Amino acid sequence: MEFLYQKLEHYHEKNIYPFHMPGHKRNEKVVDFLPDLTKDITEIEGFDYLHRPTGILRESQMAAARLYGADETYYSVNGSTGALLAAVRACTTHGGTLLMARNCHQSVYHAVCLGQLTSHYLYPETILPYGLNGAVLPDQVEAALASHSETEAVLITSPTYDGVVSPVKEIAKIVHRHGLPLIVDEAHGAHFPFHEYFPVSALEQGADVVVHSLHKTLPALTQTALIHVKGDLADRERIQRYMGMYQTSSPSYLLMGSMDACIQKLQASGLKFFEAYVTRLKRLRKRLSQFQYPKLAEEELLGGGAAWDLDRSKLILDVQGGKISGHLFYEWLLKKWNIQMEMETETYVLGMTSAADTDEGYERLCCAVEDAEKTWQKEGRTPQKNSSVHSFLISGEAVCPIGKAMEQETVYIPFFQSTGYVAGDFLYLYPPGIPLAVPGERITEELIEMVRNARNAGLEVRGLTGISGEDVAVIREELF
């Protein structure tokens, strides 16, 4: 039997290069704080208390607020998940209403469930032929708020997992005209403020509550995040209270020390750190753009108004020209080149870069893409776009709110025979953790076909269960 710590040691020895989170890329040269047992303490004299800090942790969080331009910043040792749970619960009343983007992370849906909220959805544009979730548009927000005057807060994801950014400034103005707070899940954009090459941060564009995952794109340990508050529309006392509820009462000082070290590094050498990164990233993107296929998706993503801006730290490698699936290319990169990408889809693979990447890693990726192009050309493959690819988001009929649905009695039936039943649990692709089916929504043929296509493409659909792995939880019919 191989134990977890042994497996981690063996994985390190394989020299697999990470084009995925965490942002420190396991590069010890850029991580200022390495955990060891001598630093693993609890709340002892002189080290403050995270949930009501008055000393060193308070000072550390204030430094983070100054760095990001927030009025208040709180540490999360439960990642962006805990921060989003707290943000939603703090900005809504129990049983209230949230207007949210349908492509939100599952943690937002969990917050809706915990608060017994009614949720109304904003559907982002779809960027074809990739099937990418695009931007949420201001007109959508305006129309939704006009239709749902009971809304207490608005929440969008920007950037998306793929790096697509919505026009936060325009959306914030609309939300503020209604006297409501705008929450932005900017988990993948913690690096935005540190170089003009990246999109403008949501805080600078007027968002009231912004969540950042430090570990996704910056040199900090996994599970570290920040929640920022700016202005008076979000109740800071309630946010702090809920942050205490959705995190452990014994927060890890190793994680908090990692956050503090990351903030200090950015304060002391952020400009130099990011100038070098952007220079190398531009060079990488220029090299990758020379290949016909796999093709680096770039400025064409901005066409048609579906994307307001792009985070160019993300590498979207389109494989449609090679007439193979993203899953096959993902596996090929791992097995032949020892390159671990972040995500695979039907039509592309996604790689994440950070300031901690090495020249060797960038060179390896370029060589791998060049190898793929030469191989596919020899095999006579020709570039071909798939116009039938669609976003993995559907508009389901909501029979009851999520929270009520999660409390009902459920039975398990074969998913591919479940048309017309009401979902009793979530189904989602992971990554990125965006629900395909939501509890309380009726299962449709469109959803079943979507799941079938995802699985045929080699993608992982979570939420199916049973011995066959193809059963789904549905609410007993007589309850409706």
C-alpha positions in Angstrom: 0.0 0.0 0.0 1.3 3.5 -1.0 0.6 6.2 1.6 -0.3 9.8 0.6 3.0 11.3 1.8 4.9 8.7 -0.1 2.9 9.3 -3.3 3.6 13.1 -3.0 7.4 12.3 -2.7 7.3 10.0 -5.7 5.3 12.5 -7.8 7.9 15.2 -7.0 10.6 12.8 -8.3 8.9 12.4 -11.7 9.8 16.0 -12.8 6.3 16.7 -14.1 5.9 20.4 -15.0 2.8 22.1 -13.5 0.8 24.3 -15.8 -1.8 24.3 -13.1 -2.4 25.9 -9.7 -1.0 26.5 -7.1 0.7 29.6 -8.4 4.0 28.9 -6.5 4.5 26.1 -9.1 6.5 24.2 -6.4 9.3 26.6 -7.2 11.2 26.9 -3.9 13.2 29.9 -5.2 10.2 32.1 -5.2 8.3 30.8 -2.1 9.4 32.9 0.8 7.6 30.8 3.4 8.1 27.0 3.4 6.1 25.1 6.1 7.7 22.8 8.6 6.7 21.5 12.0 8.6 24.1 13.9 6.1 26.7 12.6 3.0 24.7 13.2 1.4 26.4 16.2 -2.0 27.3 17.5 -3.4 30.5 19.0 -0.7 31.1 21.6 0.4 34.3 23.3 1.6 36.9 20.8 0.2 35.3 17.7 -3.3 36.9 17.7 -6.6 35.2 16.7 -7.8 35.2 13.1 -11.6 35.6 13.7 -11.2 38.7 15.9 -7.6 39.9 15.3 -6.2 42.8 17.2 -2.4 42.3 16.8 -0.1 40.8 14.2 -2.9 39.2 12.1 -4.8 42.5 12.1 -1.7 44.3 10.9 -1.1 41.6 8.2 -4.7 41.9 6.9 -4.4 45.7 6.8 -1.3 45.4 4.7 -3.2 43.2 2.3 -6.0 45.8 2.2 -3.5 48.5 1.4 -1.9 46.4 -1.3 -5.2 45.7 -3.1 -6.9 49.1 -2.4 -9.6 47.7 -0.2 -11.2 49.2 2.9 -11.0 45.9 4.8 -9.4 42.6 3.9 -9.8 39.2 5.7 -7.8 36.1 5.4 -9.4 32.8 4.5 -7.8 29.5 5.4 -10.7 27.8 3.7 -9.9 29.1 0.3 -12.2 31.1 -1.9 -14.9 28.6 -1.0 -15.2 29.9 2.6 -15.0 33.5 1.5 -17.8 33.1 -1.1 -20.0 31.3 1.5 -19.4 34.2 3.9 -19.9 36.9 1.2 -23.3 35.6 0.0 -24.6 35.0 3.5 -23.5 38.4 4.8 -25.1 40.3 1.9 -28.4 38.5 2.0 -31.1 37.7 4.6 -32.2 34.2 5.4 -34.8 33.2 2.7 -33.8 36.2 0.6 -32.9 36.6 -3.1 -29.6 36.5 -5.0 -29.0 37.4 -8.6 -26.1 35.3 -9.7 -24.2 34.2 -12.8 -25.1 30.7 -13.8 -21.4 29.9 -14.2 -20.6 30.5 -10.6 -18.6 28.0 -8.6 -20.4 25.4 -6.7 -19.6 27.1 -3.4 -22.0 30.0 -4.4 -24.8 27.4 -4.9 -24.0 25.9 -1.5 -24.4 29.4 0.0 -27.8 29.7 -1.6 -28.7 26.3 -0.1 -27.5 27.2 3.4 -29.3 30.6 3.3 -32.5 29.0 1.8 -32.2 31.7 -0.9 -34.1 32.1 -4.1 -31.6 32.4 -6.9 -32.2 34.0 -10.3 -29.6 33.6 -13.0 -27.5 35.7 -15.4 -26.4 33.6 -18.4 -23.0 34.6 -19.8 -22.5 34.8 -23.6 -21.0 31.7 -25.3 -17.8 32.0 -27.2 -17.9 29.7 -30.2 -16.3 27.5 -31.5 -14.7 26.7 -28.1 -17.8 26.5 -26.0 -16.3 29.0 -23.5 -18.4 30.9 -21.0 -18.1 34.5 -22.0 -19.0 37.7 -20.2 -22.1 38.7 -18.3 -23.4 41.8 -20.0 -24.7 45.0 -18.3 -28.0 44.9 -20.2 -28.7 41.4 -18.8 -28.1 42.7 -15.2 -30.3 45.7 -15.8 -33.2 43.6 -17.2 -32.9 41.0 -14.4 -33.0 43.6 -11.6 -36.0 45.2 -13.2 -37.7 41.8 -13.2 -36.6 40.8 -9.7 -36.9 43.9 -7.5 -36.6 41.7 -4.4 -32.9 41.0 -5.1 -30.6 41.7 -2.2 -27.2 41.2 -3.9 -25.6 40.4 -7.3 -22.7 38.0 -7.8 -20.7 37.4 -10.9 -17.6 35.4 -11.8 -14.9 37.5 -13.4 -12.5 36.2 -14.7 -13.9 32.9 -15.5 -11.8 29.7 -15.2 -10.6 30.3 -18.8 -9.7 34.0 -18.1 -12.7 35.8 -19.7 -13.5 39.1 -17.9 -16.9 40.8 -17.7 -17.4 44.6 -17.8 -17.4 45.0 -14.0 -17.4 48.8 -13.9 -20.6 49.1 -16.0 -22.3 46.3 -14.0 -21.3 47.9 -10.7 -22.9 51.2 -11.7 -26.2 49.4 -12.5 -26.2 47.4 -9.3 -25.4 50.5 -7.2 -28.3 52.4 -8.8 -30.5 49.8 -7.2 -28.7 50.3 -3.9 -27.3 46.7 -3.9 -23.8 45.3 -3.3 -21.9 43.7 -6.2 -19.9 40.6 -5.2 -17.2 39.5 -7.7 -15.6 36.0 -7.6 -12.2 37.1 -8.9 -10.6 34.0 -7.4 -8.5 33.6 -10.6 -7.5 37.2 -10.7 -5.4 37.9 -7.6 -2.6 38.9 -9.8 -4.5 41.6 -11.8 -3.4 44.7 -9.8 0.3 44.0 -10.3 0.8 44.7 -14.0 -1.1 46.6 -16.7 -0.7 43.6 -19.0 -3.5 42.0 -17.0 -7.2 43.2 -16.8 -8.2 45.9 -14.3 -9.1 44.5 -10.9 -12.8 44.3 -9.8 -12.0 46.4 -6.8 -10.7 49.2 -9.0 -13.9 49.0 -11.1 -16.3 49.5 -8.2 -17.1 46.0 -6.9 -18.1 46.0 -3.2 -16.9 42.5 -2.2 -14.1 40.7 -4.1 -12.7 37.3 -3.4 -9.2 36.3 -4.4 -7.5 32.9 -4.3 -3.9 33.7 -3.5 -2.9 30.1 -4.2 -4.3 30.0 -7.7 -2.0 32.6 -9.4 0.4 33.8 -6.7 3.2 32.2 -4.6 1.1 31.1 -1.6 0.1 27.7 -0.2 -3.0 25.9 -1.4 -6.2 26.8 0.5 -5.2 30.5 1.0 -7.5 33.3 -0.1 -8.6 36.9 0.6 -12.0 38.6 0.8 -11.9 42.3 0.3 -14.6 44.9 1.2 -14.9 48.4 -0.2 -17.6 51.0 0.4 -20.6 50.8 2.7 -23.1 48.6 0.8 -21.7 45.4 2.3 -21.9 44.9 6.1 -18.3 44.3 7.2 -19.4 43.1 10.6 -21.6 40.4 9.1 -18.8 39.3 6.7 -16.4 38.9 9.6 -19.0 37.0 11.6 -19.7 34.6 8.7 -16.0 34.2 8.0 -15.8 32.8 11.5 -18.6 30.4 10.8 -17.2 29.0 7.6 -13.7 28.4 8.7 -12.1 26.3 11.4 -11.8 27.7 14.9 -8.1 26.5 14.8 -6.7 28.2 11.7 -3.4 27.0 10.4 -0.5 29.4 11.1 1.4 27.8 8.2 -1.3 28.9 5.8 -1.6 32.4 7.4 2.2 32.7 7.4 2.2 31.8 3.7 -0.4 34.6 3.0 1.6 37.1 5.0 4.8 36.2 3.2 3.1 36.5 -0.2 1.7 39.9 0.6 5.1 41.1 1.9 6.8 39.8 -1.3 4.4 41.7 -3.5 4.9 44.9 -1.4 8.6 44.6 -1.5 9.3 43.4 -5.1 6.0 43.1 -6.9 6.9 45.4 -9.7 10.2 43.7 -10.5 8.6 40.3 -9.9 5.8 40.9 -12.4 7.9 42.8 -15.0 10.1 39.7 -15.4 7.0 37.5 -15.5 5.2 39.5 -18.2 8.3 39.8 -20.4 8.6 36.0 -20.3 4.9 35.4 -20.7 4.7 37.6 -23.8 7.6 35.7 -25.3 5.9 32.4 -24.6 2.6 33.5 -26.1 4.4 34.8 -29.2 6.1 31.4 -29.7 2.9 29.5 -29.2 1.0 31.7 -31.6 3.2 30.6 -34.4 1.8 27.1 -34.4 -1.3 26.4 -36.5 -2.5 23.6 -34.3 -2.7 23.1 -31.4 -3.5 26.8 -31.8 -3.3 29.4 -29.0 -6.7 31.1 -28.7 -6.0 34.8 -28.5 -7.7 38.0 -29.6 -10.4 36.3 -31.6 -12.0 35.5 -28.2 -12.8 39.2 -27.8 -14.9 39.4 -31.0 -18.7 39.7 -30.9 -18.9 41.3 -27.4 -18.8 37.9 -25.6 -15.6 38.9 -23.7 -14.8 42.3 -22.4 -11.2 41.5 -21.6 -8.9 38.5 -21.3 -6.5 37.3 -18.7 -3.5 36.4 -20.8 -1.8 34.4 -18.0 -4.2 31.6 -19.1 -3.1 29.5 -22.1 -6.0 28.1 -24.1 -4.7 25.5 -26.7 -7.3 24.7 -29.3 -7.0 21.1 -30.6 -9.9 21.1 -33.1 -7.4 21.5 -36.0 -5.9 18.1 -35.0 -9.3 16.4 -35.0 -8.7 15.0 -31.5 -10.4 15.7 -28.2 -8.9 17.9 -25.5 -8.8 14.8 -23.3 -6.5 13.0 -25.7 -4.1 16.0 -26.0 -4.2 16.4 -22.2 -3.2 12.8 -21.7 -0.5 13.0 -24.5 1.1 16.1 -22.8 1.3 14.3 -19.5 2.5 10.9 -20.7 5.0 12.0 -23.4 6.2 15.4 -22.1 5.6 15.2 -18.3 3.4 18.3 -18.6 0.4 18.5 -16.3 -2.2 21.0 -17.6 -5.0 22.5 -15.5 -8.1 21.5 -17.4 -9.3 19.6 -20.4 -12.5 20.2 -22.5 -13.9 18.8 -25.7 -12.0 21.3 -27.8 -9.0 22.7 -25.9 -6.7 22.2 -22.9 -6.1 25.0 -20.4 -2.7 25.9 -18.9 -2.1 28.3 -16.0 1.0 30.4 -15.8 2.4 32.5 -12.9 5.4 34.5 -11.9 6.9 31.4 -10.4 7.1 29.5 -13.8 10.6 28.6 -15.1 12.1 29.0 -18.5 12.5 25.3 -18.7 8.8 24.8 -18.2 8.0 27.3 -21.0 10.5 25.7 -23.3 9.1 22.2 -22.6 5.6 23.3 -23.5 6.7 25.0 -26.7 8.6 21.8 -27.8 5.5 19.7 -27.0 3.2 21.9 -29.1 5.7 21.9 -32.0 5.9 18.1 -31.8 2.1 17.9 -31.9 1.9 20.1 -34.9 4.5 18.2 -36.9 2.9 14.9 -35.9 -0.5 16.0 -37.0 0.7 17.4 -40.2 2.4 14.1 -41.1 -0.8 12.4 -40.4 -2.6 14.7 -42.9 -4.9 16.3 -40.3 -6.3 19.7 -41.4 -7.6 22.5 -39.2 -11.4 22.2 -38.6 -13.7 24.1 -36.3 -16.5 22.4 -34.7 -19.6 24.6 -34.8 -21.7 22.2 -32.8 -19.8 22.8 -29.5 -21.9 24.6 -26.9 -21.4 26.0 -23.4 -22.1 23.5 -20.6 -24.8 25.8 -19.2 -28.5 25.3 -19.6 -31.6 27.0 -18.4 -33.5 24.5 -16.3 -37.0 24.7 -15.0 -36.8 25.5 -11.3 -39.5 23.5 -9.5 -38.4 24.7 -6.0 -35.4 26.6 -4.4 -32.1 24.7 -4.0 -32.3 24.7 -0.2 -35.8 23.2 -0.1 -34.8 20.6 -2.7 -31.8 19.5 -0.7 -34.0 18.7 2.3 -36.4 16.5 0.4 -36.4 12.7 0.3 -34.6 11.4 -2.7 -34.4 8.1 -4.6 -31.7 7.0 -7.1 -32.6 6.1 -10.7 -30.5 5.6 -13.9 -29.5 9.1 -15.0 -30.0 8.4 -18.7 -33.7 7.5 -17.9 -34.4 10.5 -15.6 -36.0 12.9 -18.1 -38.7 14.9 -16.3 -37.6 14.1 -12.8 -36.5 16.8 -10.3 -32.8 16.7 -9.4 -32.1 16.1 -5.8 -28.4 16.9 -5.9 -25.7 18.6 -8.0 -24.1 17.3 -11.2 -21.1 19.2 -12.4 -17.9 19.1 -14.4 -14.8 19.2 -12.4 -12.8 21.3 -13.0 -14.1 23.9 -13.0 -16.8 23.0 -10.5 -19.7 24.7 -12.3 -23.0 22.8 -11.9 -24.7 21.3 -14.9 -27.7 20.3 -12.9 -29.0 22.1 -9.7 -31.2 20.6 -7.0 -34.8 21.6 -7.6 -34.5 21.8 -11.4 -36.2 19.4 -13.7 -33.9 17.1 -15.7 -34.2 17.6 -19.4 -33.2 15.7 -22.5 -30.8 18.6 -23.2 -29.0 18.0 -19.9 -28.8 14.3 -20.5 -27.3 14.8 -24.0 -24.9 17.3 -22.5 -23.6 14.8 -19.9 -23.4 12.1 -22.5 -21.3 14.3 -24.8 -19.0 15.4 -21.9 -18.4 11.8 -20.9 -17.8 10.7 -24.5 -15.2 13.4 -24.7 -13.4 11.9 -21.7 -14.5 14.7 -19.2 -15.2 14.0 -15.6 -18.9 14.4 -14.5 -19.3 14.3 -10.8 -22.5 13.6 -8.9 -23.5 10.4 -10.6 -23.4 7.5 -8.2 -24.4 3.9 -7.6 -22.7 0.6 -8.5 -22.7 1.5 -12.2 -21.7 5.1 -11.5 -24.7 6.2 -13.6 -27.4 6.8 -11.1 -28.7 10.2 -10.1 -30.5 11.4 -7.0 -34.0 12.7 -7.8 -36.8 13.9 -5.5 -39.7 11.5 -5.0 -42.4 12.4 -7.5 -45.3 12.5 -5.0 -43.6 15.4 -3.2 -44.6 17.6 -6.2 
